[in-house]
Amino acid sequence: MVLLDASIAGCVSTWLNNGGTLDPERSRILQGSINDLDRVLLGITEAQELRYFQRLRQLAMLVSAASLRAD
């Protein structure tokens, strides 16, 4: 979970620093992280942790969608 958090944070940071665009490699990493989150969210039972990672997924989805529109 820590690696997913760090991967998504890195992609979001890059997206912000690059004016709303991601290079193909970071787009791939972000999409893979979203897919990984989809799998692990099913096993999270602690409410606060679940909310955090649901919001992290939402952030990743928004950045991914915005980055695709910018291409």
Order of alpha helices (4+ residues) and beta strands (2+ residues): alpha-alpha-alpha
